[in-house]
Amino acid sequence: MNPNFFTDYFAKLQEMNQAWWKEFDSGKAAINTPLNKALSELNLEDTTAWLESASAQPAVIAKIQMDWFESQMKILQNVTLTGDSQDVVTPAHDDKRFIDPAWQNEAFYNCIKQSYLLFSNKMKETIDSIEGLDEKAKERLNFFSRQAINALSPTNFITTNPELAKLTVETNGQNLIKGMELLHEDMQSSADVLKIRMTNGDAFQVGDNIANTPGQVIFKNDLFELIQYKPLTETVNAAPILIVPPFINKYYIMDLREKNSMARWLVEQGHTVFMISWRNPDATMQDVDFDTYVLEGALKALDVVENVAGDKQIHTVGYCIGGTLLATALAYSAAKRMRNRVKSATFFTTILDFSQPGEIGAYINDPIISAIEAQNELKGYMDGRSLSVTFSLLRENSLYWNYYVNNYLKGNSPIDFDLLFWNGDSTNVAKACHSTLLRQFYLENKLMDPKGYKVGGVYIDLSKIKVPTYFISTQEDHIALWQGTYRGSKVLKGDSVFVLGESGHIAGIINHPEKNKYGFYTNDSAESDPEAWLAGATHHDGSWWNHWNTWLNGFNSEEPVPARDIGNESFPPTGPAPGDYVKQTLPIEFSSPN
């Protein structure tokens, strides 16, 4: 190894420490924040409750400890004495951390691997086996103990990871020097917690090689821009499509590169497509609430589309929280007895019933929400970079520590990947709106109460939505569990189709037919139980997009019309897509809320 390696390494480390303390002095570092304090206090409370329950069940603890001891002895015996290649504990089928052959072939690393996995399994078993503990507390203990255990995985350290040890010797430690540089850069662009880059940020330019489907911005207010895409067919379907993306992400997840763009594909199928592009909130928008997105966002966009397209019936689409927003807008229109101008509503991975929030539920309780609200009060918004890390840590091994090892310990530059570029292009959430989402929706589940939540002075009753609906969810979604979205779909009263795609929250939705990477399930029965629905469902190969397009075309009773011009006299084109709002990136200088 280069004799100057350690000198260079520790010089770089000292440089980073100085930068960190500078950030700490400026108040940016995530130490003693209200959220960290609330998490510590809640973890202590949960741990204390667990210990009290466990002390009354010594036989359960004794059995687990004995099982652990016996298994550990067997691991040592197999690896060090008999050379038995049969592992006592093996990684889960989707655990990619231990794929290097040395984890299996070299006794030292094999013993470390199995001992770590055994400890991880026994920790979960210990938490789950204690009776009398509140289920929510158990869920939190499991979640946060898993976070800690996976952070301490032997794969995350040079001395206990054979691949890293070998690489460090072969490169004379240059992998660590390069990794330090990447870490330093990421620290400078992070907010309250370290946001690890997942892809090369210079590989894509919004509007150039990504989000480049031809179109024009035809409307703009303080909340959103409305894009109308250029037709690619001589005739188009009479009913246009309005897409409402989530305001916690940028819309171009549905307009990635040409061969992976839903917007372009829909236009190619003869649809007139309109897309909302939300503004990235700053402190001046701190009082913008969810109802603002309903009244001045989704409903205003419907007004513009109706005026431009010249058709009184519109297909609507909502993705994730954009679907929640769309459903709220439809329920508001029904409560106000407004003329129905929606032909159908499609919901991508949309939660309406928040009683089953998935692993994000570890953060859904009053102390943590109050702490988040206190932090947001200081800025006027929820920082999108912190929000992005929170979602990544729901799948910490594949979406966080994997990149930690690859970037900082292997010293590899991230690959060029359009989906990961979008994932890293964070957006803030306005303070008031974020509080409503966490407290009134996730915590109190008010959308399920016909008298629980108001918009514009009227209660939102989702059962008043009677338009035909199409729900698409995905099996491996860790943000919107499909069982929960299925139950939510049953609240609406119109004819409804539920489809379950393979893969997860993003990859299962953005599944272009030319790739046909994942299949999907359908079932025409109206089962109340989601698992019973899946048990009787039929699997189909290929993308669900074609199935959805057939469903949309089933409402086209009118003949196709000549391709529409973009905009009209009332809403003329003002600039090319993708517009300005989508190009707002973090971190940027925001104005003070005070």
Secondary structure, 3 states (H helix, E strand, C coil): CCCCHHHHHHHHHHHHHHHHHHHHHCCCCCCCCHHHHHHHHHHHHHHHHHHHHHHCCHHHHHHHHHHHHHHHHHHHHHHHHHCCCCCCCCCCCCCCCCCCCHHHHCHHHHHHHHHHHHHHHHHHHHHHHCCCCCHHHHHHHHHHHHHHHHHCCHHHCHHHCHHHHHHHHHCCCHHHHHHHHHHHHHHHCCCCCCCCCCCCCCCCCECCCECCCCEEEEEECCCEEEEEECCCCCEECCCCEEEECCCCCCHHHHCCCHHHCHHHHHHHCCCCEEEEEECCCCHHHCCCCHHHHHHHHHHHHHHHHHHHHCCCCEEEEEECHHHHHHHHHHHHHHHCCCCCCEEEEEEECCCCCCCCCHHHHHHCCHHHHHHHHHHHHHHCEECHHHHHHHHHHHHHHHHHHHHHHHHHHCCCCCCCCHHHHHHHCCCCEEHHHHHHHHHHHHHCCHHHCCCCCEECCEECCHHHCCCCEEEEEECCCCCCCHHHHHHHHCCCCCCEEEEEECCCCCCCCCCCCCCCCCCEEECCCCCCCHHHHHHCCEEECCCCHHHHHHHHHCCCCCCCEECCCCCCCCCCCCEECCCCHHHCCCCCCCCCCC
